Amino acid sequence: MIRPLEITGLTKVFPTPTGPFIAIKDFNAKIEPGEFVCILGHSGCGKSTILSILAGLQRATMGGICIDGKEVDTPGIDRGVVFQTPSLLPWLSAGANVELAAGQAFPKFNRKQRQKHARKYMDMLGIQDCHGQAPAELSLGTQQRVSLARALALESRYLLLDEPFGMLDSLTRFDLQDTLLEVWEHTRNTVVMVTHDVDEALYLADRLLLMTDGPEATLGEIVTIPFARPRERASVLEHRSYYTLRTGIIDFLEDHALQSAVA
């Protein structure tokens, strides 16, 4: 039986010249296998810190994450990560960047098998024609597609996305959101995505984990998204619950921003 990913009592404290700063306090959540979850909150509330701990790139001060009932605090190929910036190796071609991930996940693959595996995911993301190009020759949107292909080539159980479309123009952003959903419908990874974009979260996710503002940010509310899958942007926008949900989420974020400012 595949168990949920569990975040239990996650607390992160940073040392500062004036004393300890409690960025996140007692964050708890369960994420079901195959679920698409967005962690939503204002900039600076600790969303990316939680994702970094999930990825094993930082350690929690207290609490942490459990996969299959075992605490995990180091990186692993069971978790593919895509950051806000593409973070591609500039001395490798786009295809070689993806092949590198294929080699990590499947060390017994020979060169042809790695290339075939990489091309499978580059085809999914519509970037098969840039296989031999250097990252610097590609647009930012295409570079991020390569980053997604690289993460997907690991065939990890978990795909962790840290505002992956945050630096893109709106048209490229919409296009990549659609591409991500199409690929996810095929792979059904468990996805945890950090965003501060309410519309993006509503369009993509099954559930939203709304964070309060820091310091001592925590899980404030969980919102279940009622839109059927597979999704189309027009039908989501026309859904009778869309604007009610959107207003409620914005009100939550604004209320907690005000409380933080008053405190």
C-alpha positions, 0 to 999 in steps of 0.5 A, a space after each residue: 500500500 502506497 502511503 501519503 507523504 506526511 509533513 509533521 510538526 515542521 518547524 524551521 528556525 534561522 539564527 540571526 544577529 538579534 536571536 532565533 527567527 522562527 520562519 515556520 512553526 508546526 506545519 502539518 499536512 498529508 499529501 495523497 499519492 497522485 495528488 496535485 497540491 499547491 502551497 499558496 501564500 504571500 512572498 516570504 511566508 516560507 513556502 519555498 523553505 518547506 519545498 526545500 525541506 521536502 527536497 532534502 536541500 534543507 533540514 527542519 529544525 523540528 519535525 520533518 517529512 515522512 515518505 512511506 513512514 520513514 523520515 527523509 532529510 536528504 535529497 533523493 531521486 524519488 523527488 524531482 525538483 524544478 526551481 523558479 530559474 531553469 538551473 541547467 548546466 550551461 556546458 551541456 546541450 538541452 538534451 544532455 541535461 535531460 540525459 544526465 537525469 536519465 543516467 542518474 535514475 537508470 544507471 544501467 542504461 547505455 547511451 542509446 537508452 539514455 538518449 531515447 529516455 530523454 527524448 521521450 520527455 522532451 517530446 512530451 514537452 514539445 522541445 524535441 527540436 532543441 535537443 542539441 542546442 545550448 541552454 543559452 540559445 533557448 528562450 527562458 520558457 524553453 529552458 524551463 521546459 527542459 528543466 521540467 523534462 529533466 525532472 520528469 526523466 527521473 520518473 520520480 514519485 514526487 515532483 516538487 515545483 518552486 514557482 516554476 513559471 514565476 519569471 515568465 510572461 503571461 502567455 508563456 506561463 499559460 502555455 506551460 501550465 497547460 503543458 504541465 497538466 497534460 504531462 501530469 495526466 499522463 504520469 500522475 506523479 504526486 506534485 507539490 507546487 509552490 506559488 503565490 498566484 491564486 489563479 494558477 493554483 486554482 487551475 492546476 491543483 486538487 487542493 490548496 494549502 494556504 499559509 499564514 504570513 510569517 514569522 511563525 508561518 503555518 498552515 492556515 486553511 486547506 481548500 479542496 478544488 471542485 473542478 473536474 479533470 482533465 481541465 480546460 481553462 475556459 471551463 474552469 473560469 466559467 465554473 460557478 464556484 470559481 470566483 467564490 473560491 478565488 475571493 475566499 482565498 484572497 480574503 484569507 491572504 489579505 486578512 493574514 497579511 493585515 494581522 501580520 502587519 498589526 503584530 
